[in-house]
Amino acid sequence: MDALLAGQRTSGEPWLEFFRSPSLRAGLYVLEPGAWDHQSPHEEDELYHVIGGRATFECGTERTAVQAGSILFVAAHQPHRFMDILEELRVLVFFSTPAR
């Protein structure tokens, strides 16, 4: 995890992809307190595992407080974002290939 965080910080971008196969992608997403989450809906289903920080997660019309240990599922094409980020938010993100 330390190497992933260092790589993300060096890149200067909030997103660092660290795994890709034909059926799965994974990355680390880091947002600073007060940051704006610029996500838009994705083509793939998505699973988030919050490994640090505190924020609110908005998916459609639902809002959920999240912290380390929170696990969130977002279906493909669903609008979603993190908001009200209170502590540096560190999230492992897993994308699946859409079913055919």
N, C-alpha and C positions, 0 to 999 in steps of 0.2 A: 504494500500500500504506500509506503514511503516513496518508493521509486515512481509510482504512478502520480502521486501528488507533486513530486518534483518535476516530472515531465509536463504535467498540466500547467504548473506555474511558469516553467520555462517557455512554454508555447505562447503564453499571454492570452489564451482563449479559455472560455469556461468548459469546453468539451474536449476530451481526449479519448479517442477510440483506441482500445487496446486489444481487441479480439475481433476477427471476422472470419466466418466460414460461409458456405452457401446457404445455411439455414439459420444462422444466429450471428448477431453483432453484440458487442459489449463495450461500454465506455464509462468514464468517470466524468461527472458533471459537477462543477463547483461554482457556487454563486456567493458573492460577498454580501454582508448585511446591507439591506437597502437596495440591492441590485434589482434590475428589471429582467425578468425571464422572457426572452424573445422567441420562445418556442412557437411553432405552428403545428397543426395536426400532422401526424406521420402516416405513411402508407402501411406501417407494420404495427402489430400489437406490441405493447411495451410493458416491461415490469421494472419498477423502481425499488431499490433498497436503500433507504436513507442510512448512511453510516456516521453522520455527524451533523450537528446544527439543529436549528429550529426554524420553522416557517409554516405557512399555510399553503395547502395544495388545492387548486381549483380545477375541477373536471366537470365540464358542462355547467350545471347550476349548483353543484355541490361543492362545499368547502370543508376541508379536513385539516386539523392541526397535525403536523408531522414533526418527528424528532428521530434521533438515532434508534434504529430498530423498526421503523415504519416500513411497510411494504405496500406498494400501490400498483394496481393494474390499470392500464389505459388501452382500450380497444382502438384499433386502427381508425383514423379519420376523426377521432374525438378531440374537440378543443380542450386544452389543458395547459396549466402553468403553475409555477411556484410563485408565491407572493408574500408580502409581509415577512421578509427574511430577517430574522432577529440575530442569528449567529451564522458564521460561515457554514453554508449548506454543502455537504459532500454526499453525492448520490451515485451509487452504481446503477447503471441503466442497461437493460437487456432488451434487444429488439429481435423479434422472430420474423421469419419469412412469411409473408401472407399465404394462407391456405389456398390451394388451387382446386 
